[in-house]
Amino acid sequence: MDPATRPWPSARTPSASPSAWQRSSPASEPIKYIITLRNLSLSHVLSS
């Protein structure tokens, strides 16, 4: 059966394990950079 059509989530899917997927995907490095910047700006706004 195609993993995309299974009714239950797979541990190998990015949605089930985003951190593991990011570590294994070089293309996710810019994404992690953007998320880090966003988290820093959000925490700065909330603390002010």
mmCIF entry with sequence, helices, sheets and N, C-alpha, C, O atoms, coordinates in Angstrom:
data_MODEL
# 
_entry.id   MODEL 
# 
_entity.id                         1 
_entity.type                       polymer 
_entity.pdbx_number_of_molecules   1 
# 
_entity_poly.entity_id                      1 
_entity_poly.type                           'polypeptide(L)' 
_entity_poly.nstd_linkage                   no 
_entity_poly.nstd_monomer                   no 
_entity_poly.pdbx_seq_one_letter_code       MDPATRPWPSARTPSASPSAWQRSSPASEPIKYIITLRNLSLSHVLSS 
_entity_poly.pdbx_seq_one_letter_code_can   MDPATRPWPSARTPSASPSAWQRSSPASEPIKYIITLRNLSLSHVLSS 
_entity_poly.pdbx_strand_id                 A 
# 
loop_
_entity_poly_seq.entity_id 
_entity_poly_seq.num 
_entity_poly_seq.mon_id 
_entity_poly_seq.hetero 
1 1  MET n 
1 2  ASP n 
1 3  PRO n 
1 4  ALA n 
1 5  THR n 
1 6  ARG n 
1 7  PRO n 
1 8  TRP n 
1 9  PRO n 
1 10 SER n 
1 11 ALA n 
1 12 ARG n 
1 13 THR n 
1 14 PRO n 
1 15 SER n 
1 16 ALA n 
1 17 SER n 
1 18 PRO n 
1 19 SER n 
1 20 ALA n 
1 21 TRP n 
1 22 GLN n 
1 23 ARG n 
1 24 SER n 
1 25 SER n 
1 26 PRO n 
1 27 ALA n 
1 28 SER n 
1 29 GLU n 
1 30 PRO n 
1 31 ILE n 
1 32 LYS n 
1 33 TYR n 
1 34 ILE n 
1 35 ILE n 
1 36 THR n 
1 37 LEU n 
1 38 ARG n 
1 39 ASN n 
1 40 LEU n 
1 41 SER n 
1 42 LEU n 
1 43 SER n 
1 44 HIS n 
1 45 VAL n 
1 46 LEU n 
1 47 SER n 
1 48 SER n 
# 
_struct_asym.id          A 
_struct_asym.entity_id   1 
# 
loop_
_struct_conf.conf_type_id 
_struct_conf.id 
_struct_conf.pdbx_PDB_helix_id 
_struct_conf.beg_label_comp_id 
_struct_conf.beg_label_asym_id 
_struct_conf.beg_label_seq_id 
_struct_conf.pdbx_beg_PDB_ins_code 
_struct_conf.end_label_comp_id 
_struct_conf.end_label_asym_id 
_struct_conf.end_label_seq_id 
_struct_conf.pdbx_end_PDB_ins_code 
_struct_conf.beg_auth_comp_id 
_struct_conf.beg_auth_asym_id 
_struct_conf.beg_auth_seq_id 
_struct_conf.end_auth_comp_id 
_struct_conf.end_auth_asym_id 
_struct_conf.end_auth_seq_id 
_struct_conf.pdbx_PDB_helix_class 
_struct_conf.details 
_struct_conf.pdbx_PDB_helix_length 
HELX_P HELX_P1 AA1 PRO A 3  ? THR A 5  ? PRO A 3  THR A 5  5 ? 3  
HELX_P HELX_P2 AA2 PRO A 18 ? SER A 24 ? PRO A 18 SER A 24 1 ? 7  
HELX_P HELX_P3 AA3 PRO A 26 ? SER A 28 ? PRO A 26 SER A 28 5 ? 3  
HELX_P HELX_P4 AA4 GLU A 29 ? SER A 47 ? GLU A 29 SER A 47 1 ? 19 
# 
_struct_conf_type.id          HELX_P 
_struct_conf_type.criteria    ? 
_struct_conf_type.reference   ? 
# 
loop_
_atom_site.group_PDB 
_atom_site.id 
_atom_site.type_symbol 
_atom_site.label_atom_id 
_atom_site.label_alt_id 
_atom_site.label_comp_id 
_atom_site.label_asym_id 
_atom_site.label_entity_id 
_atom_site.label_seq_id 
_atom_site.pdbx_PDB_ins_code 
_atom_site.Cartn_x 
_atom_site.Cartn_y 
_atom_site.Cartn_z 
_atom_site.occupancy 
_atom_site.B_iso_or_equiv 
_atom_site.pdbx_formal_charge 
_atom_site.auth_seq_id 
_atom_site.auth_comp_id 
_atom_site.auth_asym_id 
_atom_site.auth_atom_id 
_atom_site.pdbx_PDB_model_num 
ATOM 1   N N  . MET A 1 1  ? 0.844  -1.201 0.000  1.00 0.00 ? 1  MET A N  1 
ATOM 2   C CA . MET A 1 1  ? 0.000  0.000  0.000  1.00 0.00 ? 1  MET A CA 1 
ATOM 3   C C  . MET A 1 1  ? 0.879  1.251  0.000  1.00 0.00 ? 1  MET A C  1 
ATOM 4   O O  . MET A 1 1  ? 1.947  1.279  0.611  1.00 0.00 ? 1  MET A O  1 
ATOM 5   N N  . ASP A 1 2  ? 0.418  2.253  -0.680 1.00 0.00 ? 2  ASP A N  1 
ATOM 6   C CA . ASP A 1 2  ? 1.155  3.515  -0.743 1.00 0.00 ? 2  ASP A CA 1 
ATOM 7   C C  . ASP A 1 2  ? 1.151  4.181  0.636  1.00 0.00 ? 2  ASP A C  1 
ATOM 8   O O  . ASP A 1 2  ? 0.089  4.329  1.240  1.00 0.00 ? 2  ASP A O  1 
ATOM 9   N N  . PRO A 1 3  ? 2.322  4.584  1.143  1.00 0.00 ? 3  PRO A N  1 
ATOM 10  C CA . PRO A 1 3  ? 2.374  5.216  2.470  1.00 0.00 ? 3  PRO A CA 1 
ATOM 11  C C  . PRO A 1 3  ? 1.495  6.458  2.579  1.00 0.00 ? 3  PRO A C  1 
ATOM 12  O O  . PRO A 1 3  ? 1.019  6.789  3.665  1.00 0.00 ? 3  PRO A O  1 
ATOM 13  N N  . ALA A 1 4  ? 1.278  7.145  1.465  1.00 0.00 ? 4  ALA A N  1 
ATOM 14  C CA . ALA A 1 4  ? 0.493  8.379  1.507  1.00 0.00 ? 4  ALA A CA 1 
ATOM 15  C C  . ALA A 1 4  ? -0.998 8.097  1.681  1.00 0.00 ? 4  ALA A C  1 
ATOM 16  O O  . ALA A 1 4  ? -1.760 8.980  2.076  1.00 0.00 ? 4  ALA A O  1 
ATOM 17  N N  . THR A 1 5  ? -1.412 6.861  1.385  1.00 0.00 ? 5  THR A N  1 
ATOM 18  C CA . THR A 1 5  ? -2.836 6.542  1.457  1.00 0.00 ? 5  THR A CA 1 
ATOM 19  C C  . THR A 1 5  ? -3.187 5.769  2.721  1.00 0.00 ? 5  THR A C  1 
ATOM 20  O O  . THR A 1 5  ? -4.356 5.454  2.943  1.00 0.00 ? 5  THR A O  1 
ATOM 21  N N  . ARG A 1 6  ? -2.201 5.458  3.551  1.00 0.00 ? 6  ARG A N  1 
ATOM 22  C CA . ARG A 1 6  ? -2.493 4.716  4.776  1.00 0.00 ? 6  ARG A CA 1 
ATOM 23  C C  . ARG A 1 6  ? -3.248 5.603  5.771  1.00 0.00 ? 6  ARG A C  1 
ATOM 24  O O  . ARG A 1 6  ? -2.956 6.794  5.870  1.00 0.00 ? 6  ARG A O  1 
ATOM 25  N N  . PRO A 1 7  ? -4.193 5.054  6.496  1.00 0.00 ? 7  PRO A N  1 
ATOM 26  C CA . PRO A 1 7  ? -5.011 5.848  7.414  1.00 0.00 ? 7  PRO A CA 1 
ATOM 27  C C  . PRO A 1 7  ? -4.278 6.243  8.692  1.00 0.00 ? 7  PRO A C  1 
ATOM 28  O O  . PRO A 1 7  ? -4.753 7.102  9.435  1.00 0.00 ? 7  PRO A O  1 
ATOM 29  N N  . TRP A 1 8  ? -3.127 5.626  8.957  1.00 0.00 ? 8  TRP A N  1 
ATOM 30  C CA . TRP A 1 8  ? -2.409 5.968  10.181 1.00 0.00 ? 8  TRP A CA 1 
ATOM 31  C C  . TRP A 1 8  ? -1.104 6.672  9.817  1.00 0.00 ? 8  TRP A C  1 
ATOM 32  O O  . TRP A 1 8  ? -0.541 6.414  8.753  1.00 0.00 ? 8  TRP A O  1 
ATOM 33  N N  . PRO A 1 9  ? -0.613 7.564  10.692 1.00 0.00 ? 9  PRO A N  1 
ATOM 34  C CA . PRO A 1 9  ? 0.628  8.299  10.409 1.00 0.00 ? 9  PRO A CA 1 
ATOM 35  C C  . PRO A 1 9  ? 1.844  7.386  10.482 1.00 0.00 ? 9  PRO A C  1 
ATOM 36  O O  . PRO A 1 9  ? 1.905  6.474  11.307 1.00 0.00 ? 9  PRO A O  1 
ATOM 37  N N  . SER A 1 10 ? 2.788  7.640  9.628  1.00 0.00 ? 10 SER A N  1 
ATOM 38  C CA . SER A 1 10 ? 4.012  6.844  9.625  1.00 0.00 ? 10 SER A CA 1 
ATOM 39  C C  . SER A 1 10 ? 5.112  7.611  10.334 1.00 0.00 ? 10 SER A C  1 
ATOM 40  O O  . SER A 1 10 ? 5.191  8.834  10.225 1.00 0.00 ? 10 SER A O  1 
ATOM 41  N N  . ALA A 1 11 ? 5.958  6.900  11.055 1.00 0.00 ? 11 ALA A N  1 
ATOM 42  C CA . ALA A 1 11 ? 7.060  7.548  11.776 1.00 0.00 ? 11 ALA A CA 1 
ATOM 43  C C  . ALA A 1 11 ? 8.069  8.135  10.799 1.00 0.00 ? 11 ALA A C  1 
ATOM 44  O O  . ALA A 1 11 ? 8.902  8.958  11.178 1.00 0.00 ? 11 ALA A O  1 
ATOM 45  N N  . ARG A 1 12 ? 7.993  7.709  9.540  1.00 0.00 ? 12 ARG A N  1 
ATOM 46  C CA . ARG A 1 12 ? 8.955  8.194  8.551  1.00 0.00 ? 12 ARG A CA 1 
ATOM 47  C C  . ARG A 1 12 ? 8.479  9.472  7.871  1.00 0.00 ? 12 ARG A C  1 
ATOM 48  O O  . ARG A 1 12 ? 9.232  10.089 7.117  1.00 0.00 ? 12 ARG A O  1 
ATOM 49  N N  . THR A 1 13 ? 7.248  9.872  8.126  1.00 0.00 ? 13 THR A N  1 
ATOM 50  C CA . THR A 1 13 ? 6.723  11.063 7.464  1.00 0.00 ? 13 THR A CA 1 
ATOM 51  C C  . THR A 1 13 ? 7.229  12.320 8.153  1.00 0.00 ? 13 THR A C  1 
ATOM 52  O O  . THR A 1 13 ? 7.390  12.326 9.373  1.00 0.00 ? 13 THR A O  1 
ATOM 53  N N  . PRO A 1 14 ? 7.483  13.384 7.400  1.00 0.00 ? 14 PRO A N  1 
ATOM 54  C CA . PRO A 1 14 ? 7.959  14.639 7.992  1.00 0.00 ? 14 PRO A CA 1 
ATOM 55  C C  . PRO A 1 14 ? 6.994  15.191 9.038  1.00 0.00 ? 14 PRO A C  1 
ATOM 56  O O  . PRO A 1 14 ? 7.424  15.772 10.034 1.00 0.00 ? 14 PRO A O  1 
ATOM 57  N N  . SER A 1 15 ? 5.711  15.014 8.819  1.00 0.00 ? 15 SER A N  1 
ATOM 58  C CA . SER A 1 15 ? 4.728  15.564 9.747  1.00 0.00 ? 15 SER A CA 1 
ATOM 59  C C  . SER A 1 15 ? 4.767  14.839 11.088 1.00 0.00 ? 15 SER A C  1 
ATOM 60  O O  . SER A 1 15 ? 4.452  15.421 12.127 1.00 0.00 ? 15 SER A O  1 
ATOM 61  N N  . ALA A 1 16 ? 5.154  13.564 11.059 1.00 0.00 ? 16 ALA A N  1 
ATOM 62  C CA . ALA A 1 16 ? 5.190  12.794 12.296 1.00 0.00 ? 16 ALA A CA 1 
ATOM 63  C C  . ALA A 1 16 ? 6.467  13.074 13.080 1.00 0.00 ? 16 ALA A C  1 
ATOM 64  O O  . ALA A 1 16 ? 6.470  13.018 14.310 1.00 0.00 ? 16 ALA A O  1 
ATOM 65  N N  . SER A 1 17 ? 7.543  13.373 12.372 1.00 0.00 ? 17 SER A N  1 
ATOM 66  C CA . SER A 1 17 ? 8.818  13.611 13.045 1.00 0.00 ? 17 SER A CA 1 
ATOM 67  C C  . SER A 1 17 ? 9.577  14.735 12.356 1.00 0.00 ? 17 SER A C  1 
ATOM 68  O O  . SER A 1 17 ? 10.543 14.482 11.637 1.00 0.00 ? 17 SER A O  1 
ATOM 69  N N  . PRO A 1 18 ? 9.146  15.979 12.569 1.00 0.00 ? 18 PRO A N  1 
ATOM 70  C CA . PRO A 1 18 ? 9.772  17.105 11.858 1.00 0.00 ? 18 PRO A CA 1 
ATOM 71  C C  . PRO A 1 18 ? 11.236 17.299 12.216 1.00 0.00 ? 18 PRO A C  1 
ATOM 72  O O  . PRO A 1 18 ? 12.037 17.663 11.356 1.00 0.00 ? 18 PRO A O  1 
ATOM 73  N N  . SER A 1 19 ? 11.602 17.061 13.484 1.00 0.00 ? 19 SER A N  1 
ATOM 74  C CA . SER A 1 19 ? 12.990 17.282 13.885 1.00 0.00 ? 19 SER A CA 1 
ATOM 75  C C  . SER A 1 19 ? 13.916 16.276 13.204 1.00 0.00 ? 19 SER A C  1 
ATOM 76  O O  . SER A 1 19 ? 14.999 16.637 12.742 1.00 0.00 ? 19 SER A O  1 
ATOM 77  N N  . ALA A 1 20 ? 13.490 15.023 13.144 1.00 0.00 ? 20 ALA A N  1 
ATOM 78  C CA . ALA A 1 20 ? 14.310 14.003 12.500 1.00 0.00 ? 20 ALA A CA 1 
ATOM 79  C C  . ALA A 1 20 ? 14.402 14.263 11.001 1.00 0.00 ? 20 ALA A C  1 
ATOM 80  O O  . ALA A 1 20 ? 15.442 14.038 10.383 1.00 0.00 ? 20 ALA A O  1 
ATOM 81  N N  . TRP A 1 21 ? 13.295 14.744 10.422 1.00 0.00 ? 21 TRP A N  1 
ATOM 82  C CA . TRP A 1 21 ? 13.291 15.032 8.993  1.00 0.00 ? 21 TRP A CA 1 
ATOM 83  C C  . TRP A 1 21 ? 14.223 16.191 8.694  1.00 0.00 ? 21 TRP A C  1 
ATOM 84  O O  . TRP A 1 21 ? 14.946 16.165 7.698  1.00 0.00 ? 21 TRP A O  1 
ATOM 85  N N  . GLN A 1 22 ? 14.215 17.212 9.547  1.00 0.00 ? 22 GLN A N  1 
ATOM 86  C CA . GLN A 1 22 ? 15.077 18.367 9.330  1.00 0.00 ? 22 GLN A CA 1 
ATOM 87  C C  . GLN A 1 22 ? 16.543 17.972 9.442  1.00 0.00 ? 22 GLN A C  1 
ATOM 88  O O  . GLN A 1 22 ? 17.375 18.454 8.673  1.00 0.00 ? 22 GLN A O  1 
ATOM 89  N N  . ARG A 1 23 ? 16.868 17.094 10.399 1.00 0.00 ? 23 ARG A N  1 
ATOM 90  C CA . ARG A 1 23 ? 18.263 16.678 10.572 1.00 0.00 ? 23 ARG A CA 1 
ATOM 91  C C  . ARG A 1 23 ? 18.747 15.890 9.365  1.00 0.00 ? 23 ARG A C  1 
ATOM 92  O O  . ARG A 1 23 ? 19.933 15.926 9.037  1.00 0.00 ? 23 ARG A O  1 
ATOM 93  N N  . SER A 1 24 ? 17.840 15.178 8.702  1.00 0.00 ? 24 SER A N  1 
ATOM 94  C CA . SER A 1 24 ? 18.244 14.328 7.591  1.00 0.00 ? 24 SER A CA 1 
ATOM 95  C C  . SER A 1 24 ? 18.121 15.041 6.249  1.00 0.00 ? 24 SER A C  1 
ATOM 96  O O  . SER A 1 24 ? 18.491 14.481 5.216  1.00 0.00 ? 24 SER A O  1 
ATOM 97  N N  . SER A 1 25 ? 17.605 16.270 6.251  1.00 0.00 ? 25 SER A N  1 
ATOM 98  C CA . SER A 1 25 ? 17.391 16.986 4.994  1.00 0.00 ? 25 SER A CA 1 
ATOM 99  C C  . SER A 1 25 ? 18.185 18.285 4.960  1.00 0.00 ? 25 SER A C  1 
ATOM 100 O O  . SER A 1 25 ? 17.844 19.229 5.673  1.00 0.00 ? 25 SER A O  1 
ATOM 101 N N  . PRO A 1 26 ? 19.240 18.355 4.143  1.00 0.00 ? 26 PRO A N  1 
ATOM 102 C CA . PRO A 1 26 ? 20.030 19.587 4.043  1.00 0.00 ? 26 PRO A CA 1 
ATOM 103 C C  . PRO A 1 26 ? 19.203 20.777 3.568  1.00 0.00 ? 26 PRO A C  1 
ATOM 104 O O  . PRO A 1 26 ? 19.522 21.922 3.888  1.00 0.00 ? 26 PRO A O  1 
ATOM 105 N N  . ALA A 1 27 ? 18.156 20.517 2.817  1.00 0.00 ? 27 ALA A N  1 
ATOM 106 C CA . ALA A 1 27 ? 17.332 21.600 2.281  1.00 0.00 ? 27 ALA A CA 1 
ATOM 107 C C  . ALA A 1 27 ? 16.540 22.304 3.376  1.00 0.00 ? 27 ALA A C  1 
ATOM 108 O O  . ALA A 1 27 ? 15.999 23.388 3.156  1.00 0.00 ? 27 ALA A O  1 
ATOM 109 N N  . SER A 1 28 ? 16.473 21.691 4.551  1.00 0.00 ? 28 SER A N  1 
ATOM 110 C CA . SER A 1 28 ? 15.691 22.289 5.632  1.00 0.00 ? 28 SER A CA 1 
ATOM 111 C C  . SER A 1 28 ? 16.507 23.283 6.443  1.00 0.00 ? 28 SER A C  1 
ATOM 112 O O  . SER A 1 28 ? 15.957 23.952 7.318  1.00 0.00 ? 28 SER A O  1 
ATOM 113 N N  . GLU A 1 29 ? 17.799 23.397 6.178  1.00 0.00 ? 29 GLU A N  1 
ATOM 114 C CA . GLU A 1 29 ? 18.630 24.323 6.952  1.00 0.00 ? 29 GLU A CA 1 
ATOM 115 C C  . GLU A 1 29 ? 18.110 25.761 6.884  1.00 0.00 ? 29 GLU A C  1 
ATOM 116 O O  . GLU A 1 29 ? 17.989 26.399 7.930  1.00 0.00 ? 29 GLU A O  1 
ATOM 117 N N  . PRO A 1 30 ? 17.797 26.301 5.697  1.00 0.00 ? 30 PRO A N  1 
ATOM 118 C CA . PRO A 1 30 ? 17.243 27.665 5.643  1.00 0.00 ? 30 PRO A CA 1 
ATOM 119 C C  . PRO A 1 30 ? 15.922 27.779 6.393  1.00 0.00 ? 30 PRO A C  1 
ATOM 120 O O  . PRO A 1 30 ? 15.621 28.825 6.967  1.00 0.00 ? 30 PRO A O  1 
ATOM 121 N N  . ILE A 1 31 ? 15.136 26.713 6.391  1.00 0.00 ? 31 ILE A N  1 
ATOM 122 C CA . ILE A 1 31 ? 13.851 26.731 7.089  1.00 0.00 ? 31 ILE A CA 1 
ATOM 123 C C  . ILE A 1 31 ? 14.081 26.860 8.589  1.00 0.00 ? 31 ILE A C  1 
ATOM 124 O O  . ILE A 1 31 ? 13.410 27.641 9.263  1.00 0.00 ? 31 ILE A O  1 
ATOM 125 N N  . LYS A 1 32 ? 15.041 26.083 9.110  1.00 0.00 ? 32 LYS A N  1 
ATOM 126 C CA . LYS A 1 32 ? 15.332 26.163 10.542 1.00 0.00 ? 32 LYS A CA 1 
ATOM 127 C C  . LYS A 1 32 ? 15.865 27.541 10.902 1.00 0.00 ? 32 LYS A C  1 
ATOM 128 O O  . LYS A 1 32 ? 15.594 28.052 11.988 1.00 0.00 ? 32 LYS A O  1 
ATOM 129 N N  . TYR A 1 33 ? 16.625 28.144 9.988  1.00 0.00 ? 33 TYR A N  1 
ATOM 130 C CA . TYR A 1 33 ? 17.168 29.484 10.228 1.00 0.00 ? 33 TYR A CA 1 
ATOM 131 C C  . TYR A 1 33 ? 16.037 30.500 10.333 1.00 0.00 ? 33 TYR A C  1 
ATOM 132 O O  . TYR A 1 33 ? 16.040 31.356 11.218 1.00 0.00 ? 33 TYR A O  1 
ATOM 133 N N  . ILE A 1 34 ? 15.067 30.399 9.422  1.00 0.00 ? 34 ILE A N  1 
ATOM 134 C CA . ILE A 1 34 ? 13.930 31.324 9.429  1.00 0.00 ? 34 ILE A CA 1 
ATOM 135 C C  . ILE A 1 34 ? 13.088 31.119 10.686 1.00 0.00 ? 34 ILE A C  1 
ATOM 136 O O  . ILE A 1 34 ? 12.649 32.088 11.306 1.00 0.00 ? 34 ILE A O  1 
ATOM 137 N N  . ILE A 1 35 ? 12.864 29.862 11.061 1.00 0.00 ? 35 ILE A N  1 
ATOM 138 C CA . ILE A 1 35 ? 12.060 29.579 12.253 1.00 0.00 ? 35 ILE A CA 1 
ATOM 139 C C  . ILE A 1 35 ? 12.746 30.128 13.495 1.00 0.00 ? 35 ILE A C  1 
ATOM 140 O O  . ILE A 1 35 ? 12.089 30.663 14.387 1.00 0.00 ? 35 ILE A O  1 
ATOM 141 N N  . THR A 1 36 ? 14.070 29.995 13.553 1.00 0.00 ? 36 THR A N  1 
ATOM 142 C CA . THR A 1 36 ? 14.811 30.511 14.704 1.00 0.00 ? 36 THR A CA 1 
ATOM 143 C C  . THR A 1 36 ? 14.677 32.021 14.788 1.00 0.00 ? 36 THR A C  1 
ATOM 144 O O  . THR A 1 36 ? 14.456 32.569 15.868 1.00 0.00 ? 36 THR A O  1 
ATOM 145 N N  . LEU A 1 37 ? 14.810 32.694 13.651 1.00 0.00 ? 37 LEU A N  1 
ATOM 146 C CA . LEU A 1 37 ? 14.668 34.152 13.644 1.00 0.00 ? 37 LEU A CA 1 
ATOM 147 C C  . LEU A 1 37 ? 13.266 34.561 14.073 1.00 0.00 ? 37 LEU A C  1 
ATOM 148 O O  . LEU A 1 37 ? 13.093 35.525 14.820 1.00 0.00 ? 37 LEU A O  1 
ATOM 149 N N  . ARG A 1 38 ? 12.270 33.828 13.601 1.00 0.00 ? 38 ARG A N  1 
ATOM 150 C CA . ARG A 1 38 ? 10.888 34.152 13.950 1.00 0.00 ? 38 ARG A CA 1 
ATOM 151 C C  . ARG A 1 38 ? 10.651 33.949 15.444 1.00 0.00 ? 38 ARG A C  1 
ATOM 152 O O  . ARG A 1 38 ? 9.990  34.764 16.088 1.00 0.00 ? 38 ARG A O  1 
ATOM 153 N N  . ASN A 1 39 ? 11.189 32.867 15.991 1.00 0.00 ? 39 ASN A N  1 
ATOM 154 C CA . ASN A 1 39 ? 11.017 32.612 17.421 1.00 0.00 ? 39 ASN A CA 1 
ATOM 155 C C  . ASN A 1 39 ? 11.704 33.691 18.245 1.00 0.00 ? 39 ASN A C  1 
ATOM 156 O O  . ASN A 1 39 ? 11.177 34.116 19.273 1.00 0.00 ? 39 ASN A O  1 
ATOM 157 N N  . LEU A 1 40 ? 12.874 34.136 17.804 1.00 0.00 ? 40 LEU A N  1 
ATOM 158 C CA . LEU A 1 40 ? 13.585 35.179 18.533 1.00 0.00 ? 40 LEU A CA 1 
ATOM 159 C C  . LEU A 1 40 ? 12.795 36.480 18.509 1.00 0.00 ? 40 LEU A C  1 
ATOM 160 O O  . LEU A 1 40 ? 12.688 37.160 19.530 1.00 0.00 ? 40 LEU A O  1 
ATOM 161 N N  . SER A 1 41 ? 12.243 36.828 17.358 1.00 0.00 ? 41 SER A N  1 
ATOM 162 C CA . SER A 1 41 ? 11.483 38.075 17.258 1.00 0.00 ? 41 SER A CA 1 
ATOM 163 C C  . SER A 1 41 ? 10.192 37.986 18.068 1.00 0.00 ? 41 SER A C  1 
ATOM 164 O O  . SER A 1 41 ? 9.772  38.969 18.678 1.00 0.00 ? 41 SER A O  1 
ATOM 165 N N  . LEU A 1 42 ? 9.564  36.813 18.075 1.00 0.00 ? 42 LEU A N  1 
ATOM 166 C CA . LEU A 1 42 ? 8.332  36.652 18.845 1.00 0.00 ? 42 LEU A CA 1 
ATOM 167 C C  . LEU A 1 42 ? 8.612  36.762 20.336 1.00 0.00 ? 42 LEU A C  1 
ATOM 168 O O  . LEU A 1 42 ? 7.856  37.408 21.062 1.00 0.00 ? 42 LEU A O  1 
ATOM 169 N N  . SER A 1 43 ? 9.685  36.142 20.796 1.00 0.00 ? 43 SER A N  1 
ATOM 170 C CA . SER A 1 43 ? 10.002 36.196 22.222 1.00 0.00 ? 43 SER A CA 1 
ATOM 171 C C  . SER A 1 43 ? 10.366 37.617 22.631 1.00 0.00 ? 43 SER A C  1 
ATOM 172 O O  . SER A 1 43 ? 10.077 38.035 23.752 1.00 0.00 ? 43 SER A O  1 
ATOM 173 N N  . HIS A 1 44 ? 10.997 38.356 21.729 1.00 0.00 ? 44 HIS A N  1 
ATOM 174 C CA . HIS A 1 44 ? 11.365 39.741 22.028 1.00 0.00 ? 44 HIS A CA 1 
ATOM 175 C C  . HIS A 1 44 ? 10.111 40.606 22.157 1.00 0.00 ? 44 HIS A C  1 
ATOM 176 O O  . HIS A 1 44 ? 10.019 41.452 23.047 1.00 0.00 ? 44 HIS A O  1 
ATOM 177 N N  . VAL A 1 45 ? 9.153  40.387 21.268 1.00 0.00 ? 45 VAL A N  1 
ATOM 178 C CA . VAL A 1 45 ? 7.910  41.164 21.304 1.00 0.00 ? 45 VAL A CA 1 
ATOM 179 C C  . VAL A 1 45 ? 7.107  40.819 22.561 1.00 0.00 ? 45 VAL A C  1 
ATOM 180 O O  . VAL A 1 45 ? 6.515  41.698 23.187 1.00 0.00 ? 45 VAL A O  1 
ATOM 181 N N  . LEU A 1 46 ? 7.090  39.540 22.922 1.00 0.00 ? 46 LEU A N  1 
ATOM 182 C CA . LEU A 1 46 ? 6.302  39.133 24.083 1.00 0.00 ? 46 LEU A CA 1 
ATOM 183 C C  . LEU A 1 46 ? 6.924  39.625 25.383 1.00 0.00 ? 46 LEU A C  1 
ATOM 184 O O  . LEU A 1 46 ? 6.206  39.898 26.346 1.00 0.00 ? 46 LEU A O  1 
ATOM 185 N N  . SER A 1 47 ? 8.234  39.739 25.424 1.00 0.00 ? 47 SER A N  1 
ATOM 186 C CA . SER A 1 47 ? 8.902  40.141 26.665 1.00 0.00 ? 47 SER A CA 1 
ATOM 187 C C  . SER A 1 47 ? 8.889  41.650 26.859 1.00 0.00 ? 47 SER A C  1 
ATOM 188 O O  . SER A 1 47 ? 9.122  42.127 27.969 1.00 0.00 ? 47 SER A O  1 
ATOM 189 N N  . SER A 1 48 ? 8.623  42.407 25.807 1.00 0.00 ? 48 SER A N  1 
ATOM 190 C CA . SER A 1 48 ? 8.657  43.868 25.926 1.00 0.00 ? 48 SER A CA 1 
ATOM 191 C C  . SER A 1 48 ? 7.320  44.421 26.435 1.00 0.00 ? 48 SER A C  1 
ATOM 192 O O  . SER A 1 48 ? 7.174  45.633 26.595 1.00 0.00 ? 48 SER A O  1 
# 
